[in-house]
Amino acid sequence: MSERTLILGNKAYSSWSLRPWLALKQAGLPFAETVIPLRQPDTRAQILAHSPTGKVPCLIDGDRVIWDSLAICEYAAELAPAAALWPEDSYARAVARSASAEMHSGFVALRNAMSMDLKTDRSGQGLNPDSAADIARVQALWADCRARFGQGGPFLFGRFSVADAMYAPVVTRFVTYGVAVDETARAYMDAVLALPAMREWTAAAKAEPWVLEL
């Protein structure tokens, strides 16, 4: 049994947990998982037993602890170089890292107005001038990456990369909230949603017993 364990929040709601989980799956790295339900009286105490920040996700790999989504994705890329979780070309790789970092630190209006929710149809909710601006930027970024680097596959940089893991929760948000998108974005979303790992995550999310009020 692998000593590698990913500590997660609810799969229906924890966008930050989905990102490294998907990267690890796509890298073919075996790992166990522990789901800690969010917004419970003992949630923080449970997470603090694993993570120094009291937040999910957190990867435990033997005596190693990695407690940030993007850092876990980077770690997966280094553990499984054959999976090529970053583009081989230096410029494409720099753009992929830039896109990933933009998701990691930005799009606050979108995240606040359209929380990830894989249990409920929230079509028509969450749209305001600030979230609309974020949605427009996401679509522009996706279109630019696809146009310049997307040859050879359906993902942002052709084959699946960490950048796709970072934007996978945005794909689910656009579905949940019924966001109108252009053809390029729709084709990209369809490719992400068709991944066996994404189907596995979504099925598990829908089967979870916890329902949170967002």
C-alpha positions as CSV (number, residue, x, y, z in Angstrom):
1,M,0.0,0.0,0.0
2,S,1.3,3.5,-0.9
3,E,2.4,5.7,2.0
4,R,1.2,8.6,-0.2
5,T,-2.1,10.1,1.1
6,L,-4.0,13.2,-0.1
7,I,-6.1,14.9,2.5
8,L,-9.2,16.4,0.8
9,G,-12.3,18.4,1.5
10,N,-15.7,17.4,0.3
11,K,-15.4,16.5,-3.4
12,A,-18.6,18.3,-4.2
13,Y,-17.3,21.6,-3.0
14,S,-13.5,21.7,-2.6
15,S,-12.1,23.1,-5.7
16,W,-8.6,23.3,-4.3
17,S,-8.7,19.6,-3.5
18,L,-9.7,18.6,-7.0
19,R,-6.7,20.3,-8.6
20,P,-3.9,18.1,-7.1
21,W,-6.1,15.0,-7.0
22,L,-6.5,15.3,-10.8
23,A,-2.8,15.9,-11.3
24,L,-1.9,12.9,-9.3
25,K,-4.4,10.7,-11.2
26,Q,-3.2,11.9,-14.6
27,A,0.4,11.3,-13.5
28,G,-0.5,7.7,-12.7
29,L,0.8,8.1,-9.2
30,P,-0.8,5.8,-6.6
31,F,-2.2,7.4,-3.5
32,A,-4.8,6.9,-0.8
33,E,-7.2,9.7,0.1
34,T,-8.8,11.0,3.3
35,V,-11.9,13.2,2.9
36,I,-12.5,15.6,5.7
37,P,-16.0,17.2,5.5
38,L,-15.8,21.0,5.5
39,R,-17.7,23.5,7.7
40,Q,-18.1,21.0,10.6
41,P,-17.3,21.9,14.2
42,D,-14.2,19.7,14.2
43,T,-13.1,20.3,10.6
44,R,-10.1,22.5,11.4
45,A,-8.9,20.2,14.2
46,Q,-9.1,17.2,11.9
47,I,-7.2,19.0,9.1
48,L,-4.6,20.3,11.6
49,A,-3.8,16.7,12.4
50,H,-2.3,16.5,8.9
51,S,-1.7,20.0,7.6
52,P,0.2,22.9,9.3
53,T,-2.2,25.5,7.8
54,G,-5.4,23.8,8.9
55,K,-6.5,23.9,5.2
56,V,-7.0,21.3,2.5
57,P,-5.5,19.8,0.4
58,C,-2.4,18.4,1.9
59,L,-0.3,15.6,0.6
60,I,1.5,13.2,3.0
61,D,4.2,11.2,1.3
62,G,6.0,9.2,3.9
63,D,7.6,11.8,6.2
64,R,7.1,14.6,3.6
65,V,4.2,17.1,3.9
66,I,3.1,19.3,1.0
67,W,0.2,21.6,1.8
68,D,-0.5,23.7,-1.2
69,S,-2.5,22.7,-4.4
70,L,0.0,24.1,-6.9
71,A,3.0,22.8,-4.9
72,I,1.4,19.3,-4.9
73,C,0.9,19.5,-8.7
74,E,4.6,20.5,-9.1
75,Y,5.6,17.6,-6.9
76,A,3.6,15.2,-9.0
77,A,5.2,16.5,-12.1
78,E,8.6,15.9,-10.6
79,L,7.7,12.4,-9.3
80,A,6.4,11.3,-12.7
81,P,8.4,13.1,-15.4
82,A,7.1,10.6,-18.1
83,A,3.6,12.0,-17.6
84,A,4.8,15.4,-18.9
85,L,2.6,17.5,-16.6
86,W,4.3,20.6,-17.9
87,P,4.9,21.3,-21.6
88,E,8.3,20.3,-23.0
89,D,8.9,23.6,-24.8
90,S,10.4,26.3,-22.5
91,Y,8.1,29.1,-23.6
92,A,4.9,26.9,-23.5
93,R,6.0,25.7,-20.1
94,A,6.4,29.3,-18.9
95,V,3.0,30.3,-20.2
96,A,1.4,27.2,-18.6
97,R,3.0,28.2,-15.3
98,S,1.8,31.7,-15.7
99,A,-1.8,30.5,-16.4
100,S,-1.6,28.2,-13.4
101,A,-0.3,31.0,-11.2
102,E,-3.1,33.3,-12.4
103,M,-5.7,30.8,-11.4
104,H,-3.9,30.2,-8.1
105,S,-3.9,33.8,-7.1
106,G,-6.7,35.4,-9.1
107,F,-10.3,35.2,-10.3
108,V,-11.5,36.1,-6.8
109,A,-14.8,37.5,-8.0
110,L,-15.6,34.3,-9.9
111,R,-14.7,32.1,-7.0
112,N,-16.8,34.1,-4.6
113,A,-19.9,34.4,-6.8
114,M,-19.8,30.9,-8.2
115,S,-18.5,28.5,-5.5
116,M,-17.8,24.9,-6.8
117,D,-20.9,22.8,-6.3
118,L,-21.3,19.4,-8.0
119,K,-24.6,18.6,-6.3
120,T,-26.9,21.5,-7.3
121,D,-27.9,23.1,-10.6
122,R,-27.4,26.8,-10.0
123,S,-28.1,28.0,-13.5
124,G,-28.5,31.8,-13.7
125,Q,-26.9,32.5,-10.3
126,G,-23.7,34.2,-9.5
127,L,-23.4,36.5,-12.5
128,N,-22.4,40.1,-11.8
129,P,-20.1,42.6,-13.4
130,D,-17.0,41.4,-11.6
131,S,-17.6,37.6,-12.1
132,A,-18.5,38.3,-15.7
133,A,-15.1,40.0,-16.2
134,D,-13.4,37.0,-14.7
135,I,-15.4,34.7,-17.0
136,A,-14.3,36.7,-20.0
137,R,-10.7,36.6,-18.9
138,V,-10.8,32.8,-18.4
139,Q,-12.3,32.3,-21.9
140,A,-9.7,34.6,-23.5
141,L,-6.9,32.8,-21.7
142,W,-8.2,29.4,-22.8
143,A,-8.6,30.5,-26.4
144,D,-5.0,32.0,-26.4
145,C,-3.5,28.8,-25.0
146,R,-5.4,26.6,-27.4
147,A,-4.5,28.7,-30.4
148,R,-0.8,29.0,-29.7
149,F,0.0,25.7,-27.9
150,G,-3.0,23.4,-28.3
151,Q,-1.9,21.4,-31.3
152,G,-1.7,17.7,-30.7
153,G,-4.5,17.4,-28.2
154,P,-7.7,18.9,-26.8
155,F,-6.2,20.5,-23.7
156,L,-4.8,24.0,-23.1
157,F,-1.3,22.9,-24.2
158,G,-2.3,19.9,-26.4
159,R,-1.8,17.1,-23.9
160,F,-3.0,17.3,-20.3
161,S,-0.9,19.6,-18.0
162,V,-1.0,21.1,-14.6
163,A,-2.7,24.1,-16.1
164,D,-5.7,21.9,-16.9
165,A,-5.8,20.6,-13.4
166,M,-5.8,24.2,-12.1
167,Y,-8.8,25.1,-14.4
168,A,-10.8,21.9,-13.9
169,P,-12.9,23.4,-11.1
170,V,-13.7,26.4,-13.3
171,V,-15.0,24.0,-15.9
172,T,-17.3,22.5,-13.2
173,R,-18.4,26.0,-12.2
174,F,-19.4,27.0,-15.7
175,V,-21.5,23.8,-15.9
176,T,-23.1,24.3,-12.5
177,Y,-24.0,27.9,-13.1
178,G,-25.0,27.5,-16.7
179,V,-22.4,30.0,-18.0
180,A,-22.7,30.7,-21.7
181,V,-19.3,30.1,-23.3
182,D,-17.9,30.2,-26.8
183,E,-17.2,27.2,-29.0
184,T,-13.5,27.0,-28.1
185,A,-14.3,27.0,-24.4
186,R,-17.1,24.4,-24.8
187,A,-14.8,22.0,-26.7
188,Y,-12.2,22.4,-24.0
189,M,-14.7,21.9,-21.2
190,D,-16.0,18.8,-22.9
191,A,-12.4,17.4,-23.1
192,V,-11.9,18.0,-19.4
193,L,-15.2,16.5,-18.3
194,A,-14.6,13.4,-20.4
195,L,-11.5,12.5,-18.5
196,P,-12.0,9.2,-16.6
197,A,-10.6,10.8,-13.5
198,M,-13.0,13.7,-13.7
199,R,-15.9,11.3,-14.1
200,E,-14.6,9.4,-11.1
201,W,-14.4,12.6,-9.0
202,T,-17.8,13.8,-10.1
203,A,-19.5,10.5,-9.3
204,A,-17.9,10.4,-5.9
205,A,-19.0,14.0,-5.2
206,K,-22.6,13.3,-6.1
207,A,-22.6,10.3,-3.8
208,E,-21.3,12.2,-0.8
209,P,-23.8,12.5,2.1
210,W,-22.8,16.1,3.0
211,V,-24.8,19.0,1.7
212,L,-23.5,22.5,2.4
213,E,-25.3,25.8,2.1
214,L,-23.3,28.1,-0.2
